[in-house]
Amino acid sequence: MRQLNTFPFYYEVSVWLICVCTYKYSYLLDVSDLPNPQFDNFPHPQLILFAIGLSLYTIPFYRWLVPTLLKKKKNGWLPVAIILYFGLVCKVSNWIVSNIFYYLTPASPLKDFYAKCVTLTTGLLRRPFGWTPNTLFADIIVFLSVAFIWYAFENERKKHLLEKDNLVLQLDALKAQLHPHFLFNTLNNIYGMSLTGNKETPSFILRLSDMMRFILYDCQRNLVSLEKDLEFLENYLEMEKQRYPAANIQFTISGEALGKQIAPLLFIQFVENSFKHGAHRLNDTGFIHGSLRVEGNSLHFVLRNDVFAIATPASASPYGGVGIENVRKRLALYYPHQHTLSINKTHEVFEVQLSITALSS
């Protein structure tokens, strides 16, 4: 995202340094034929300011006029706008700048040069098609390129923000789906525990409270504490273990998560799908095995669960549907070129492997 903001700026600055402060300066130095008694290596530096002044008229052109026409899809008017702008505004601007430098410069060969510029620009004002093509065409080409760069990157920035907003909406929808489905199942389990007088009932009520607080409050931010996200995951697993006490459910977390941040609810979609599609629902021998390892700013997540051999072929339906697709998009948004995600499905086993190499601190 940062590159989207800085590249057009650096490109614009480069144009001013190379095309204005170097090319236009050298052109003015050549045509002025000024004496150079003292500064052999850098004669008449004031001409750089003059070159900048002569180019200031281009700013409204590439910052406002061209982007406005492009935004309104009036591309056909662009050639007309270029001719009129550089045919009129350029001449008026050059006349004004030449007069300003002439009146502000004390008597010197440089003032004589500015006087010639005033005479030239005054004459051009009286001619409908009078231009100085040596610098005019350079201005059109380079500053038109600046306009297109700003426009293209602004569009990319807006597209990026829209995609991000869309993913946030999708995440909100997924959280809304998680609430009733998980909440009702968990409440039923806790209710059953209370009927049997299970001593762990209060602890499960506390777990559920912590999970709801995490979803409602912490997940409103783009990044959450990795420690809290993993605590949410552990609470979810404990709840599901209570639902399927005979299943072989194992999940290990290792490494230092303290101080790390991550996009919220990346792992829960995979874990939830493993419980939704796993063989443990109908078979006591079913298993869900997983691990999450933190190494510095890298994270490695692995999850495997068995399914029934009579299940539909792997190509029959996508694994995880909307929830997994949302995870893919958020990974691409928050960790571009900094993650790998592999989902393998056979007739008997689901396996997910996710690695993130640039956790936030």
Backbone hydrogen bonds, N-H to C=O, Kabsch-Sander energy under -0.5 kcal/mol:
donor,donor_aa,acceptor,acceptor_aa,energy
5,N,1,M,-1.0
5,N,2,R,-0.8
6,T,2,R,-2.0
7,F,3,Q,-2.1
10,Y,6,T,-2.5
11,Y,7,F,-2.6
12,E,8,P,-2.5
13,V,9,F,-2.5
14,S,10,Y,-2.3
15,V,11,Y,-2.1
16,W,12,E,-2.1
17,L,13,V,-2.4
18,I,14,S,-2.9
19,C,15,V,-2.2
20,V,15,V,-1.0
20,V,16,W,-0.6
21,C,16,W,-2.8
23,Y,18,I,-2.3
24,K,19,C,-1.4
25,Y,20,V,-1.2
26,S,22,T,-2.5
27,Y,23,Y,-2.2
28,L,24,K,-2.8
29,L,25,Y,-2.4
30,D,26,S,-1.9
31,V,27,Y,-2.4
32,S,28,L,-1.8
33,D,29,L,-1.0
34,L,29,L,-0.5
40,D,38,Q,-0.8
47,L,44,H,-1.8
48,I,45,P,-1.8
49,L,45,P,-0.7
50,F,46,Q,-1.8
51,A,47,L,-2.5
52,I,48,I,-2.3
53,G,49,L,-2.6
54,L,50,F,-2.3
55,S,51,A,-0.7
55,S,52,I,-0.9
56,L,52,I,-0.8
56,L,53,G,-0.7
58,T,55,S,-1.9
59,I,56,L,-1.6
61,F,57,Y,-0.6
62,Y,58,T,-2.4
63,R,59,I,-2.3
64,W,60,P,-1.6
65,L,60,P,-2.5
66,V,61,F,-2.4
68,T,64,W,-2.2
69,L,65,L,-2.1
70,L,66,V,-2.4
71,K,67,P,-2.6
72,K,68,T,-1.9
73,K,70,L,-1.2
74,K,69,L,-2.8
75,N,73,K,-0.6
77,W,74,K,-1.1
78,L,75,N,-1.3
81,A,77,W,-2.8
82,I,78,L,-2.4
83,I,79,P,-2.2
84,L,80,V,-2.6
85,Y,81,A,-2.7
86,F,82,I,-2.4
87,G,83,I,-1.6
88,L,84,L,-1.9
89,V,84,L,-0.6
89,V,85,Y,-1.2
90,C,85,Y,-1.4
92,V,88,L,-2.3
93,S,89,V,-2.8
94,N,90,C,-2.5
95,W,91,K,-2.0
96,I,92,V,-2.4
97,V,93,S,-2.8
98,S,94,N,-2.3
99,N,95,W,-2.0
100,I,96,I,-2.3
101,F,97,V,-2.5
102,Y,98,S,-2.0
103,Y,99,N,-2.5
104,L,100,I,-1.7
105,T,101,F,-1.1
112,D,108,S,-1.8
113,F,109,P,-1.7
114,Y,110,L,-2.2
115,A,111,K,-2.1
116,K,112,D,-1.7
117,C,113,F,-2.0
118,V,114,Y,-2.4
119,T,115,A,-2.2
120,L,116,K,-2.6
121,T,117,C,-2.9
122,T,118,V,-2.3
123,G,119,T,-1.9
124,L,120,L,-2.1
125,L,121,T,-1.7
126,R,122,T,-0.9
126,R,123,G,-0.6
127,R,124,L,-1.1
130,G,127,R,-1.3
131,W,129,F,-0.7
135,T,132,T,-1.1
136,L,132,T,-1.9
137,F,133,P,-1.3
139,D,135,T,-2.2
140,I,136,L,-2.4
141,I,137,F,-2.4
142,V,138,A,-2.5
143,F,139,D,-2.0
144,L,140,I,-1.5
145,S,141,I,-1.7
146,V,142,V,-1.6
147,A,143,F,-1.9
148,F,144,L,-2.3
149,I,145,S,-2.3
150,W,146,V,-2.6
151,Y,147,A,-2.4
152,A,148,F,-2.7
153,F,149,I,-2.4
154,E,150,W,-2.1
155,N,151,Y,-2.3
156,E,152,A,-2.0
157,R,153,F,-2.2
158,K,154,E,-2.4
159,K,155,N,-2.5
160,H,156,E,-2.4
161,L,157,R,-2.3
162,L,158,K,-2.7
163,E,159,K,-2.5
164,K,160,H,-2.2
165,D,161,L,-2.9
166,N,162,L,-2.7
167,L,163,E,-2.1
168,V,164,K,-2.1
169,L,165,D,-2.3
170,Q,166,N,-2.3
171,L,167,L,-2.6
172,D,168,V,-2.5
173,A,169,L,-2.3
174,L,170,Q,-2.4
175,K,171,L,-2.5
176,A,172,D,-2.3
177,Q,173,A,-1.9
178,L,174,L,-2.3
179,H,175,K,-2.2
181,H,177,Q,-1.3
182,F,178,L,-2.3
183,L,178,L,-0.6
183,L,179,H,-2.7
184,F,180,P,-2.6
185,N,181,H,-1.5
186,T,182,F,-2.6
187,L,183,L,-2.8
188,N,184,F,-2.2
189,N,185,N,-2.0
190,I,186,T,-2.8
191,Y,187,L,-2.6
192,G,188,N,-2.5
193,M,189,N,-2.4
194,S,190,I,-2.3
195,L,191,Y,-1.9
196,T,192,G,-1.4
197,G,194,S,-0.8
198,N,193,M,-2.7
201,T,198,N,-1.5
204,F,200,E,-1.9
205,I,201,T,-2.1
206,L,202,P,-2.1
207,R,203,S,-2.1
208,L,204,F,-2.4
209,S,205,I,-2.1
210,D,206,L,-2.4
211,M,207,R,-2.3
212,M,208,L,-2.4
213,R,209,S,-2.1
214,F,210,D,-2.1
215,I,211,M,-2.3
216,L,212,M,-2.5
217,Y,213,R,-2.3
218,D,213,R,-0.9
219,C,214,F,-2.0
220,Q,217,Y,-1.3
221,R,218,D,-1.6
224,V,262,I,-3.1
226,L,260,K,-2.6
229,D,225,S,-2.3
230,L,226,L,-2.4
231,E,227,E,-1.8
232,F,228,K,-2.4
233,L,229,D,-1.9
234,E,230,L,-2.5
235,N,231,E,-2.3
236,Y,232,F,-2.3
237,L,233,L,-2.3
238,E,234,E,-2.3
239,M,235,N,-2.1
240,E,236,Y,-2.3
241,K,237,L,-2.4
242,Q,238,E,-1.5
243,R,239,M,-1.2
244,Y,240,E,-2.3
247,A,244,Y,-1.1
248,N,286,G,-2.6
249,I,247,A,-1.3
250,Q,248,N,-0.6
250,Q,288,I,-2.9
252,T,290,G,-1.7
254,S,292,L,-2.5
257,A,255,G,-0.7
260,K,257,A,-1.9
261,Q,360,S,-2.9
262,I,224,V,-2.5
266,L,263,A,-0.6
270,F,267,F,-0.6
271,V,267,F,-2.2
272,E,268,I,-3.0
273,N,269,Q,-1.7
274,S,270,F,-1.9
275,F,271,V,-1.7
276,K,272,E,-1.9
277,H,273,N,-2.6
278,G,274,S,-1.1
279,A,306,D,-2.6
281,R,278,G,-1.1
282,L,279,A,-1.5
283,N,279,A,-1.4
286,G,283,N,-1.9
288,I,248,N,-2.6
289,H,304,R,-2.9
290,G,250,Q,-2.1
291,S,302,V,-2.5
292,L,252,T,-2.4
293,R,300,H,-2.7
294,V,254,S,-2.2
295,E,293,R,-0.5
295,E,298,S,-2.7
298,S,295,E,-2.1
299,L,356,I,-2.8
300,H,293,R,-2.4
301,F,354,L,-3.5
302,V,291,S,-2.7
303,L,352,V,-2.3
304,R,289,H,-3.2
305,N,350,F,-1.9
306,D,287,F,-1.4
307,V,348,E,-3.1
311,A,308,F,-1.8
316,A,313,P,-1.8
317,S,313,P,-0.5
320,G,318,P,-0.5
323,G,320,G,-0.9
324,I,320,G,-0.7
325,E,321,G,-1.9
326,N,322,V,-2.4
327,V,323,G,-1.7
328,R,324,I,-2.5
329,K,325,E,-2.1
330,R,326,N,-2.5
331,L,327,V,-2.5
332,A,328,R,-2.1
333,L,329,K,-1.8
334,Y,330,R,-2.9
335,Y,331,L,-2.5
338,Q,335,Y,-1.9
340,T,355,S,-2.2
342,S,353,Q,-2.8
344,N,351,E,-2.9
346,T,349,V,-2.4
350,F,305,N,-2.8
351,E,344,N,-2.4
352,V,303,L,-2.8
353,Q,342,S,-2.7
354,L,301,F,-3.0
355,S,340,T,-2.6
356,I,299,L,-2.4
357,T,338,Q,-2.9
359,L,297,N,-2.8
360,S,261,Q,-1.3
